Amino acid sequence: MSVVDGLLLILPGRDDAEIVAAELTEAGWVPCDLHPERLAGDDDPEAVEWVLTLATAPDGSPAAGHRTSLEALADTYDGFVAAWTG
Protein backbone atom coordinates (compact mmCIF):
# COMPACT_ATOMS: atom_id res chain seq x y z
CA MET A 1 0.00 0.00 0.00
CA SER A 2 1.32 3.46 -0.93
CA VAL A 3 1.44 6.46 1.32
CA VAL A 4 0.33 9.75 -0.20
CA ASP A 5 3.37 12.01 -0.35
CA GLY A 6 1.55 15.13 -1.45
CA LEU A 7 -0.89 16.68 -3.82
CA LEU A 8 -0.75 17.87 -7.39
CA LEU A 9 -2.72 21.00 -8.16
CA ILE A 10 -3.38 20.85 -11.90
CA LEU A 11 -4.43 23.95 -13.81
CA PRO A 12 -5.13 24.45 -17.52
CA GLY A 13 -3.63 27.93 -17.94
CA ARG A 14 0.01 28.92 -17.54
CA ASP A 15 -0.69 32.48 -16.39
CA ASP A 16 -3.11 31.33 -13.69
CA ALA A 17 -0.73 28.55 -12.63
CA GLU A 18 2.14 31.02 -12.24
CA ILE A 19 -0.03 33.32 -10.11
CA VAL A 20 -1.21 30.46 -7.90
CA ALA A 21 2.35 29.11 -7.58
CA ALA A 22 3.63 32.52 -6.48
CA GLU A 23 0.82 32.90 -3.94
CA LEU A 24 1.29 29.41 -2.49
CA THR A 25 5.07 29.83 -2.33
CA GLU A 26 4.70 33.14 -0.53
CA ALA A 27 2.25 31.52 1.89
CA GLY A 28 4.82 28.84 2.74
CA TRP A 29 3.79 25.72 0.81
CA VAL A 30 6.77 23.47 0.02
CA PRO A 31 7.73 22.37 -2.43
CA CYS A 32 5.71 24.47 -4.77
CA ASP A 33 7.24 23.42 -8.05
CA LEU A 34 5.46 24.36 -11.27
CA HIS A 35 5.97 22.38 -14.43
CA PRO A 36 4.08 21.62 -17.65
CA GLU A 37 2.71 18.15 -18.33
CA ARG A 38 1.77 17.19 -21.84
CA LEU A 39 -1.77 15.90 -22.24
CA ALA A 40 -1.75 12.16 -22.90
CA GLY A 41 -2.18 11.26 -26.55
CA ASP A 42 -2.03 14.85 -27.83
CA ASP A 43 0.56 15.77 -30.46
CA ASP A 44 0.03 19.52 -30.06
CA PRO A 45 3.04 20.94 -28.15
CA GLU A 46 0.75 23.63 -26.71
CA ALA A 47 -1.61 21.04 -25.20
CA VAL A 48 -0.30 21.03 -21.66
CA GLU A 49 -1.61 21.26 -18.14
CA TRP A 50 0.34 23.10 -15.47
CA VAL A 51 1.15 21.07 -12.40
CA LEU A 52 2.05 22.40 -8.94
CA THR A 53 3.63 19.83 -6.62
CA LEU A 54 2.68 20.39 -2.98
CA ALA A 55 3.91 18.25 -0.06
CA THR A 56 3.83 20.39 3.08
CA ALA A 57 1.41 23.12 4.14
CA PRO A 58 2.62 26.35 5.75
CA ASP A 59 1.75 24.96 9.20
CA GLY A 60 4.07 21.97 8.61
CA SER A 61 1.28 19.46 8.15
CA PRO A 62 0.96 17.23 5.06
CA ALA A 63 -0.65 18.87 2.05
CA ALA A 64 -3.17 16.02 1.89
CA GLY A 65 -4.80 17.37 5.05
CA HIS A 66 -5.68 20.54 3.15
CA ARG A 67 -7.13 18.87 0.09
CA THR A 68 -10.58 20.43 0.43
CA SER A 69 -9.24 24.00 0.42
CA LEU A 70 -6.84 23.23 -2.42
CA GLU A 71 -9.68 21.69 -4.44
CA ALA A 72 -11.68 24.89 -3.95
CA LEU A 73 -8.69 26.92 -5.14
CA ALA A 74 -8.18 24.67 -8.18
CA ASP A 75 -11.88 24.85 -9.02
CA THR A 76 -11.60 28.63 -9.19
CA TYR A 77 -9.23 28.18 -12.13
CA ASP A 78 -11.04 25.21 -13.75
CA GLY A 79 -8.39 22.86 -12.40
CA PHE A 80 -8.33 19.88 -10.08
CA VAL A 81 -6.27 18.18 -7.37
CA ALA A 82 -4.75 14.70 -7.47
CA ALA A 83 -2.70 12.71 -4.98
CA TRP A 84 0.87 11.67 -5.76
CA THR A 85 3.08 9.05 -4.19
CA GLY A 86 6.77 8.56 -4.28
C-alpha positions in Angstrom: 0.0 0.0 0.0 1.3 3.5 -0.9 1.4 6.5 1.3 0.3 9.8 -0.2 3.4 12.0 -0.3 1.6 15.1 -1.4 -0.9 16.7 -3.8 -0.7 17.9 -7.4 -2.7 21.0 -8.2 -3.4 20.9 -11.9 -4.4 24.0 -13.8 -5.1 24.4 -17.5 -3.6 27.9 -17.9 0.0 28.9 -17.5 -0.7 32.5 -16.4 -3.1 31.3 -13.7 -0.7 28.5 -12.6 2.1 31.0 -12.2 0.0 33.3 -10.1 -1.2 30.5 -7.9 2.4 29.1 -7.6 3.6 32.5 -6.5 0.8 32.9 -3.9 1.3 29.4 -2.5 5.1 29.8 -2.3 4.7 33.1 -0.5 2.2 31.5 1.9 4.8 28.8 2.7 3.8 25.7 0.8 6.8 23.5 0.0 7.7 22.4 -2.4 5.7 24.5 -4.8 7.2 23.4 -8.1 5.5 24.4 -11.3 6.0 22.4 -14.4 4.1 21.6 -17.6 2.7 18.1 -18.3 1.8 17.2 -21.8 -1.8 15.9 -22.2 -1.7 12.2 -22.9 -2.2 11.3 -26.6 -2.0 14.8 -27.8 0.6 15.8 -30.5 0.0 19.5 -30.1 3.0 20.9 -28.1 0.7 23.6 -26.7 -1.6 21.0 -25.2 -0.3 21.0 -21.7 -1.6 21.3 -18.1 0.3 23.1 -15.5 1.1 21.1 -12.4 2.0 22.4 -8.9 3.6 19.8 -6.6 2.7 20.4 -3.0 3.9 18.3 -0.1 3.8 20.4 3.1 1.4 23.1 4.1 2.6 26.3 5.8 1.7 25.0 9.2 4.1 22.0 8.6 1.3 19.5 8.2 1.0 17.2 5.1 -0.6 18.9 2.0 -3.2 16.0 1.9 -4.8 17.4 5.1 -5.7 20.5 3.1 -7.1 18.9 0.1 -10.6 20.4 0.4 -9.2 24.0 0.4 -6.8 23.2 -2.4 -9.7 21.7 -4.4 -11.7 24.9 -3.9 -8.7 26.9 -5.1 -8.2 24.7 -8.2 -11.9 24.8 -9.0 -11.6 28.6 -9.2 -9.2 28.2 -12.1 -11.0 25.2 -13.7 -8.4 22.9 -12.4 -8.3 19.9 -10.1 -6.3 18.2 -7.4 -4.7 14.7 -7.5 -2.7 12.7 -5.0 0.9 11.7 -5.8 3.1 9.1 -4.2 6.8 8.6 -4.3 
